[in-house]
Amino acid sequence: MMPIEYTFSPEILEEDRTVILESSLFQTWLVRSQKKFVVSKIHFSSVDFRQKKHSPLFIKLTATASLPDGKPVHGIVLIRGNAVGILVVLWCEGKPYLLLVRQPRFAISEPESLEIPAGILDWSSDYRQVALSELKEEAMMDAKDEELIDLTGFYTDGKLDGHAGSCGLLDERIRLFAIERTVSSEELKRLDGRKQEYTDENEWIRTVVLPYEEAGKSFVDHKNLLAMFMYERYLSAQGRHL
């Protein structure tokens, strides 16, 4: 394997360069890339660090890379690592509802983006552990590991660890889960409209409960629809239907 030439934009501090190169975020991406591509140069354009601890959160780079036969490939990458998403299905009086969150998404000009609870693997590489944590944080729902339905594992027969959302730029692959709860009409109302604020991360989250089909027609975020698709296949495999 040929050595890689690394260069950095002037705004990236000298003392941060080793931190970036040795970070699990970068190394995980690099190991995966070098298994199928030849990488000769990497230029780091910018890096955003976590506020609580000084480790990379997002890394933008341009690589000089090629296929094994020498054909060059597009090398601009935004590294953010893998993620999880959880479809929360609430069954009330025989009808399905989704517990969702609304939050500002500046990148897509949406002040109230409607999404399933989700998060990046920023503190653990265990998808299930992070999924349970995100349920607690975003949906304020305590859940047990055995309640999680691994939709990605089910639908791909365990062949994939996740699906890419923007494969021309992002390295992220998201693994999708589902959780089912039977609730009363009173519980359904109680779960709707709860607010969480995380000022250190600039997150302003509000829970929303919507009928299953109505929610599906309102989604901009594609991972929500992918989770619904795989959940419906999961139900069908069990002889169940919406």
One Martini backbone bead per residue (centre of mass of N, CA, C, O) as a GRO file, in nm:
protein
  242
    1MET     BB    1   0.093   0.038   0.026
    2MET     BB    2   0.082   0.354  -0.037
    3PRO     BB    3   0.170   0.649   0.053
    4ILE     BB    4   0.037   0.943   0.200
    5GLU     BB    5  -0.032   1.271   0.114
    6TYR     BB    6  -0.047   1.546   0.340
    7THR     BB    7  -0.273   1.827   0.359
    8PHE     BB    8  -0.340   2.173   0.476
    9SER     BB    9  -0.513   2.417   0.570
   10PRO     BB   10  -0.423   2.707   0.729
   11GLU     BB   11  -0.668   2.696   0.951
   12ILE     BB   12  -0.527   2.442   1.041
   13LEU     BB   13  -0.383   2.353   1.308
   14GLU     BB   14  -0.099   2.200   1.393
   15GLU     BB   15  -0.212   2.059   1.665
   16ASP     BB   16  -0.463   1.917   1.495
   17ARG     BB   17  -0.347   1.711   1.284
   18THR     BB   18  -0.306   1.456   1.456
   19VAL     BB   19  -0.594   1.435   1.559
   20ILE     BB   20  -0.717   1.383   1.283
   21LEU     BB   21  -0.546   1.135   1.184
   22GLU     BB   22  -0.620   0.964   1.467
   23SER     BB   23  -0.904   0.952   1.428
   24SER     BB   24  -1.172   0.743   1.404
   25LEU     BB   25  -1.321   0.888   1.180
   26PHE     BB   26  -1.088   0.880   0.969
   27GLN     BB   27  -0.983   0.583   0.992
   28THR     BB   28  -1.243   0.439   0.910
   29TRP     BB   29  -1.257   0.561   0.627
   30LEU     BB   30  -0.973   0.484   0.523
   31VAL     BB   31  -0.988   0.176   0.546
   32ARG     BB   32  -1.231   0.144   0.357
   33SER     BB   33  -1.106   0.284   0.105
   34GLN     BB   34  -0.833   0.107   0.075
   35LYS     BB   35  -0.984  -0.162  -0.012
   36LYS     BB   36  -1.092  -0.015  -0.316
   37PHE     BB   37  -0.865   0.208  -0.324
   38VAL     BB   38  -0.634   0.451  -0.449
   39VAL     BB   39  -0.441   0.655  -0.225
   40SER     BB   40  -0.220   0.949  -0.245
   41LYS     BB   41  -0.404   1.205  -0.158
   42ILE     BB   42  -0.471   1.452   0.115
   43HIS     BB   43  -0.695   1.730   0.162
   44PHE     BB   44  -0.764   1.951   0.422
   45SER     BB   45  -1.010   2.197   0.442
   46SER     BB   46  -1.197   2.109   0.702
   47VAL     BB   47  -1.281   2.134   1.067
   48ASP     BB   48  -1.507   2.008   1.306
   49PHE     BB   49  -1.558   2.038   1.649
   50ARG     BB   50  -1.633   1.945   1.939
   51GLN     BB   51  -1.735   2.104   2.228
   52LYS     BB   52  -1.668   1.902   2.469
   53LYS     BB   53  -1.454   1.771   2.268
   54HIS     BB   54  -1.137   1.750   2.092
   55SER     BB   55  -1.301   1.628   1.820
   56PRO     BB   56  -1.400   1.523   1.532
   57LEU     BB   57  -1.708   1.574   1.342
   58PHE     BB   58  -1.610   1.723   1.070
   59ILE     BB   59  -1.470   1.628   0.742
   60LYS     BB   60  -1.305   1.803   0.483
   61LEU     BB   61  -1.204   1.654   0.165
   62THR     BB   62  -0.936   1.593  -0.085
   63ALA     BB   63  -0.883   1.328  -0.305
   64THR     BB   64  -0.638   1.124  -0.456
   65ALA     BB   65  -0.804   0.883  -0.664
   66SER     BB   66  -0.850   0.526  -0.750
   67LEU     BB   67  -0.885   0.265  -0.912
   68PRO     BB   68  -0.709  -0.022  -0.956
   69ASP     BB   69  -0.695   0.055  -1.285
   70GLY     BB   70  -0.659   0.399  -1.265
   71LYS     BB   71  -0.923   0.531  -1.236
   72PRO     BB   72  -1.048   0.819  -1.162
   73VAL     BB   73  -1.197   0.990  -0.878
   74HIS     BB   74  -1.406   1.145  -0.690
   75GLY     BB   75  -1.265   1.330  -0.384
   76ILE     BB   76  -1.503   1.461  -0.236
   77VAL     BB   77  -1.539   1.475   0.130
   78LEU     BB   78  -1.778   1.415   0.398
   79ILE     BB   79  -1.703   1.342   0.728
   80ARG     BB   80  -1.935   1.173   0.990
   81GLY     BB   81  -2.029   0.899   0.984
   82ASN     BB   82  -2.240   0.699   1.129
   83ALA     BB   83  -2.593   0.594   1.176
   84VAL     BB   84  -2.922   0.634   1.328
   85GLY     BB   85  -3.268   0.508   1.305
   86ILE     BB   86  -3.614   0.544   1.447
   87LEU     BB   87  -3.912   0.374   1.418
   88VAL     BB   88  -4.209   0.489   1.578
   89VAL     BB   89  -4.470   0.265   1.660
   90LEU     BB   90  -4.813   0.342   1.729
   91TRP     BB   91  -5.069   0.155   1.877
   92CYS     BB   92  -5.419   0.262   1.834
   93GLU     BB   93  -5.695   0.101   1.804
   94GLY     BB   94  -5.544  -0.049   1.542
   95LYS     BB   95  -5.369   0.208   1.479
   96PRO     BB   96  -5.110   0.376   1.312
   97TYR     BB   97  -4.833   0.559   1.448
   98LEU     BB   98  -4.599   0.837   1.464
   99LEU     BB   99  -4.301   0.916   1.629
  100LEU     BB  100  -4.175   1.243   1.609
  101VAL     BB  101  -3.954   1.509   1.494
  102ARG     BB  102  -3.894   1.857   1.536
  103GLN     BB  103  -3.638   2.048   1.350
  104PRO     BB  104  -3.388   2.239   1.264
  105ARG     BB  105  -3.269   2.273   0.903
  106PHE     BB  106  -3.060   2.475   0.746
  107ALA     BB  107  -2.954   2.320   0.489
  108ILE     BB  108  -3.286   2.288   0.392
  109SER     BB  109  -3.471   2.525   0.491
  110GLU     BB  110  -3.588   2.393   0.781
  111PRO     BB  111  -3.746   2.477   1.082
  112GLU     BB  112  -3.944   2.186   1.066
  113SER     BB  113  -3.827   1.902   1.057
  114LEU     BB  114  -3.946   1.577   0.974
  115GLU     BB  115  -3.852   1.305   1.200
  116ILE     BB  116  -3.678   1.056   1.301
  117PRO     BB  117  -3.504   0.933   1.530
  118ALA     BB  118  -3.152   1.045   1.547
  119GLY     BB  119  -2.789   0.952   1.508
  120ILE     BB  120  -2.464   0.958   1.565
  121LEU     BB  121  -2.151   0.781   1.619
  122ASP     BB  122  -1.998   0.976   1.866
  123TRP     BB  123  -1.961   0.749   2.135
  124SER     BB  124  -2.039   0.487   1.961
  125SER     BB  125  -2.031   0.167   1.769
  126ASP     BB  126  -2.319   0.100   1.883
  127TYR     BB  127  -2.616   0.104   1.741
  128ARG     BB  128  -2.814   0.019   1.967
  129GLN     BB  129  -2.716   0.212   2.187
  130VAL     BB  130  -2.773   0.472   2.025
  131ALA     BB  131  -3.071   0.426   1.975
  132LEU     BB  132  -3.159   0.433   2.274
  133SER     BB  133  -3.046   0.718   2.329
  134GLU     BB  134  -3.220   0.872   2.116
  135LEU     BB  135  -3.493   0.800   2.234
  136LYS     BB  136  -3.441   0.946   2.501
  137GLU     BB  137  -3.358   1.230   2.393
  138GLU     BB  138  -3.585   1.291   2.164
  139ALA     BB  139  -3.851   1.105   2.272
  140MET     BB  140  -3.857   1.023   2.572
  141MET     BB  141  -3.775   0.698   2.553
  142ASP     BB  142  -3.791   0.402   2.712
  143ALA     BB  143  -3.575   0.125   2.618
  144LYS     BB  144  -3.512  -0.197   2.503
  145ASP     BB  145  -3.321  -0.399   2.317
  146GLU     BB  146  -3.553  -0.615   2.250
  147GLU     BB  147  -3.735  -0.391   2.095
  148LEU     BB  148  -3.549  -0.388   1.864
  149ILE     BB  149  -3.573  -0.349   1.510
  150ASP     BB  150  -3.366  -0.465   1.252
  151LEU     BB  151  -3.415  -0.353   0.944
  152THR     BB  152  -3.146  -0.379   0.796
  153GLY     BB  153  -3.086  -0.672   0.872
  154PHE     BB  154  -3.345  -0.791   0.758
  155TYR     BB  155  -3.343  -0.682   0.454
  156THR     BB  156  -3.014  -0.767   0.405
  157ASP     BB  157  -2.923  -1.021   0.565
  158GLY     BB  158  -2.661  -0.876   0.698
  159LYS     BB  159  -2.487  -0.724   0.456
  160LEU     BB  160  -2.550  -0.444   0.595
  161ASP     BB  161  -2.492  -0.142   0.797
  162GLY     BB  162  -2.614   0.053   0.565
  163HIS     BB  163  -2.736   0.362   0.419
  164ALA     BB  164  -2.702   0.595   0.176
  165GLY     BB  165  -2.787   0.947   0.121
  166SER     BB  166  -2.499   1.092  -0.010
  167CYS     BB  167  -2.274   0.935  -0.214
  168GLY     BB  168  -2.116   1.199  -0.343
  169LEU     BB  169  -2.013   1.300  -0.027
  170LEU     BB  170  -2.103   1.108   0.195
  171ASP     BB  171  -2.012   0.847   0.428
  172GLU     BB  172  -2.278   0.790   0.537
  173ARG     BB  173  -2.443   0.527   0.726
  174ILE     BB  174  -2.772   0.409   0.789
  175ARG     BB  175  -2.927   0.254   1.060
  176LEU     BB  176  -3.237   0.080   1.090
  177PHE     BB  177  -3.512   0.104   1.314
  178ALA     BB  178  -3.765  -0.039   1.532
  179ILE     BB  179  -4.063   0.043   1.733
  180GLU     BB  180  -4.323  -0.101   1.936
  181ARG     BB  181  -4.643   0.036   2.058
  182THR     BB  182  -4.906   0.010   2.288
  183VAL     BB  183  -5.164   0.260   2.314
  184SER     BB  184  -5.341   0.499   2.436
  185SER     BB  185  -5.504   0.790   2.377
  186GLU     BB  186  -5.367   0.934   2.615
  187GLU     BB  187  -5.073   0.863   2.541
  188LEU     BB  188  -5.072   0.991   2.263
  189LYS     BB  189  -5.113   1.283   2.366
  190ARG     BB  190  -4.861   1.290   2.558
  191LEU     BB  191  -4.641   1.248   2.321
  192ASP     BB  192  -4.738   1.516   2.216
  193GLY     BB  193  -4.548   1.818   2.223
  194ARG     BB  194  -4.265   1.777   2.322
  195LYS     BB  195  -3.976   1.943   2.474
  196GLN     BB  196  -3.631   2.000   2.363
  197GLU     BB  197  -3.313   2.139   2.492
  198TYR     BB  198  -2.975   2.192   2.332
  199THR     BB  199  -2.759   2.446   2.358
  200ASP     BB  200  -2.472   2.309   2.294
  201GLU     BB  201  -2.618   2.198   1.997
  202ASN     BB  202  -2.859   2.353   1.873
  203GLU     BB  203  -3.129   2.201   1.990
  204TRP     BB  204  -3.486   2.196   1.880
  205ILE     BB  205  -3.728   1.980   2.014
  206ARG     BB  206  -4.035   1.822   1.883
  207THR     BB  207  -4.295   1.627   1.928
  208VAL     BB  208  -4.480   1.402   1.698
  209VAL     BB  209  -4.812   1.284   1.616
  210LEU     BB  210  -4.894   1.061   1.341
  211PRO     BB  211  -5.035   0.923   1.106
  212TYR     BB  212  -4.881   0.713   0.907
  213GLU     BB  213  -4.968   0.814   0.618
  214GLU     BB  214  -4.948   1.117   0.670
  215ALA     BB  215  -4.649   1.125   0.731
  216GLY     BB  216  -4.535   1.009   0.461
  217LYS     BB  217  -4.646   1.273   0.291
  218SER     BB  218  -4.435   1.484   0.467
  219PHE     BB  219  -4.159   1.390   0.372
  220VAL     BB  220  -3.813   1.480   0.311
  221ASP     BB  221  -3.680   1.263   0.464
  222HIS     BB  222  -3.572   0.959   0.339
  223LYS     BB  223  -3.532   0.771   0.593
  224ASN     BB  224  -3.829   0.746   0.665
  225LEU     BB  225  -3.919   0.587   0.411
  226LEU     BB  226  -3.724   0.351   0.439
  227ALA     BB  227  -3.831   0.256   0.712
  228MET     BB  228  -4.119   0.200   0.617
  229PHE     BB  229  -4.055  -0.007   0.400
  230MET     BB  230  -3.912  -0.216   0.590
  231TYR     BB  231  -4.143  -0.246   0.792
  232GLU     BB  232  -4.352  -0.361   0.591
  233ARG     BB  233  -4.180  -0.611   0.525
  234TYR     BB  234  -4.174  -0.717   0.812
  235LEU     BB  235  -4.477  -0.758   0.846
  236SER     BB  236  -4.518  -0.949   0.603
  237ALA     BB  237  -4.328  -1.177   0.717
  238GLN     BB  238  -4.552  -1.204   0.969
  239GLY     BB  239  -4.851  -1.158   0.857
  240ARG     BB  240  -4.876  -0.846   0.852
  241HIS     BB  241  -5.075  -0.535   0.866
  242LEU     BB  242  -5.190  -0.198   0.836
   0.00000   0.00000   0.00000
